Amino acid sequence: AQSVTQLDSQVPVFEEAPVELRCNYSSSVSVYLFWYVQYPNQGLQLLLKYLSGSTLVKGINGFEAEFNKSQTSFHLRKPSVHICDTAEYFCAVSESNQGGKLIFGQGTELSVKP
Amino acid sequence: GAVVSQHPSRVICKSGTSVKIECRSLDFQATTMFWYRQFPKQSLMLMATSNEGSKATYEQGVEKDKFLINHASLTLSTLTVTSAHPEDSSFYICSASPGQANNYGYTFGSGTRLTVV
């Protein structure tokens, strides 16, 4: 069975500093990987996704993530964060044989301080 | 881009009553929609997969008689929380995809905050 682990529940960082939000997954089949952002009392917005091809994926708002199959990881990075990046970030996995069901990690609360 | 509208955004109901939440795909057709539940400061838990024209598929531990799902058209799925109790208070979110979900990604509704008093 697939599972997703986000290693950090909270990540505090100063404005303009780089950030990495970690995500590891387990699965016995091919997977598709996603990062979503959630602002308070709102739904989820897709930041980026990995389906196939280049392991470095660029998304919106300056975020990028790298798929590492050997380490079963899909860490999210941004070289310089802004106050408005403060939000909850979710890593999600969909297995190729599961009809599109998304399994989410526990979420990481990114808090950007001035 | 693909837009999913969820209504209402907030609802407060009395214990024992039923509440219906709507999820609409505004500019695309969705044969499959997904319903999630999110407790405060927690992740999204998949409740069920809603299939147009057929019965929903519920995840283990989700009471299908408690959470009724109807997907009567290609643009509308509804979740009805029947005989709601305070423990049903939560944030409910739907999602849909305009095509092969793994190719197009999923679009999420803005969520419904249900409070049962």
Interface residues (C-beta under 8 A of the other chain):
Chain A: Y32 F34 Y36 N41 Q42 G43 L44 Q45 L46 K49 L51 F90 S94 S96 G99 G100 K101 L102 I103 F104 G105 Q106 G107
Chain B: V4 Q6 T32 F34 Q42 S43 L44 M45 L46 T49 F91 I93 S95 S97 Q100 A101 N102 N103 G105 Y106 T107 F108 G109 S110 G111 R113
